[in-house]
Amino acid sequence: MASCETASLDNSRPCASHQRALDWLNFFLADVRDGLGPYLAIYLLAVHQWQPASIGLVMSVAGVAALLTQTPVGALTDRTPAKRTLIVIATLLVTGACLLLPWLSTFGWVAVTQTLSAMAGAVFAPAIAAISLGICGPKAFTRRVGRNESFNHAGNAVSALLAGVLAYAFGPVVVFYLMAVMTVASIVAVSRVPAAAIDHQLARGLAHAPGAEEHPAGLRLLLHNRTLLLFAVCCALFHLANAAMLPLVSQKLSQVDMRLATTLTSACIVAAQLVMVPMAWLVGAKAEQWGRKPFLLAGFLILPLRGALYVFSDSPFWLVGVQLLDGVGAGIFGALFPIVVRDLTEGTGRFNVSLGALTTVFGLGAALSPGIAGLVVQSAGYDAAFLTLAGIAAVAFVLVWAAVPETMADNARSSVPSATPVGPAA
């Protein structure tokens, strides 16, 4: 164990056993961290015969409630050494809330359970990022994030494939029980991550280097970080355009063949997740050499293209094929997001609260997306909704291209942390 701890604090050679523990944690949490995701829309449409606007509204209510949780959860993750316990509690809350749905059908109760699930799900991103940074250190963080995302997408692909096969045989309700199995596996996996290997100073973005700031910077320092704020706006627009696309595709598939809706949606998820695996790996392997902005531009460009292509055909084969593009855009974005945030907050000691705050901002876009899309569908149809989302995505791409600089260059210029607290440290 001593050699493993030394490797972790070396910041470049994390212990192999710690790496494997993080791999399995990301793999099994993949089916849990987002709750039911697009399966919620299918379940409410197929089993309870809800209207698209009601489905979009309940998803938006849950998303907005989760926004109130993201930043406090990030701050808690910065402060607490019980990061593994946070993940276990969140896993149980997400799964428990979803397992209640087969016995509930009213808007109020469904909104309550999905709100609880979404709020608990806010824990996963900052907690996993913090554990990864605390074990691997900043020098190995980029590659570790790529590996995290690769295993997360592989886990999503496997669970979606199982959901599709089992739902075809037993009906949409099977996704609830699959989540329960993955929850047990997730708890076992998080117990395999050694608590003693997590350096909690590194995990919040502080450093051990001589002359480095030993205390967190004032939060006002982050509010004056122009690049961080611009990146937050771009993330919000990205998710405003992206979040509703797969649920809309699921609803279109339900209209084609209700019995195959869950299976075909699983096919969409599997197709995208299989593409996300190499995309996340590529970001982890090459973002230190090629920079962050080329990946950002590629990820943001794919989204408007995908939205526009959905309108060309209602064929299930076409819809599943277009969904492959989600694997490129979301795969790049998911891996790059914590890397860029770390670039912009290195040395401040505010990594996780910043991660939570930006997740709140783009979560606002994700929360509003289904509601807006549902209203457009009811008034003008599915094609109009896809084109509306594509237009929002195009605005996000232009903003990234014109206003967001290369964050790796900023990080390199401040490789020795120079963040001086502007206000009192919290």
QUIPE-V931668 format. One line per field, one symbol per residue. ss: DSSP state (H for helix, E for strand, - for the rest). phi: phi as a letter, one per 20 degrees, with the letter a starting at -180 (. if undefined). burial: + if it has 24 or more other ideal C-beta (glycine too) atoms within 12 Angstrom, else -. Layout:
# QUIPE-V931668
ss: ???
phi: ???
burial: ???
This chain:
# QUIPE-V931668
ss: -HHHHHHHH------HHHHHHHHHHHHHH--------HHHHHHHHH-----HHHHHHHHHHHHHHHHHHHHHHHHHHHH---HHHHHHHHHHHHHHHHH-HHH---HHHHHHHHHHHHHHHHHHHHHHHHHHHHHH-HHHHHHHHHHHHHHHHHHHHHHHHHHHHHHHHH---HHHHHHHHHHHHHHHHHH---HHH--HHHH---------------HHHHH--HHHHHHHHHHHHHHHHHHHHHHHHHHHHHHH-HHHHHHHHHHHHHHHHHHHHHHHHHHHHHHHHH--HHHHHHHHHHHHHHHHHHHH---HHHHHHHHHHHHHHHHHHHHHHHHHHHHHH-----HHHHHHHHHHHHHHHHHHHHHHHHHHHHHH-HHHHHHHHHHHHHHHHHHHHHH---HHHHHHH-------------
phi: .gffffffffmccfgfffffffgffffffgedfdmflffffffffeedlfegffffffffgfffffgfegfgffffffeeeefffgfffffffgfgffffggdcbfgfffffffffffffffffffffffffffeemffdfgfffgfgffffffffffffffffffffecnffffffffffffffffffffeefffeeeffffdnecefgnffecfffffgffeeffffffffffffgffeefeffgfffffffffbgfegfffffffffgfffffgfffffffedffeenefgfgfffffffffffffgefaefgfffffffgfffffffffffegfffffgecgnemcffffffffffffffffffgfffffffffecoffffffffffffffffffffecefffffffffdfegcfegecffe
burial: ---+--+++-+--++--++-++++++++++++++++++++++++++++-+-++++++++++++++++-++++++++++++--++-++++++++++-++++++-------++-++++++++++++++++++++++++++++++++++++++++++++++++++++-++---+++++++++++++-+++-++-++++-+++++++++++----++--++-+-++--+-++-+++++++++++++++++++++++++-+-+-+++++++++++++++++++++++++-+++--+++++++++++++++++++++--+-+--++-++++++++++++++++++++++++++++++++++++++++++++++++++++++++----+--++++++-++++++-++---+++++-++--+--+-+-----+-
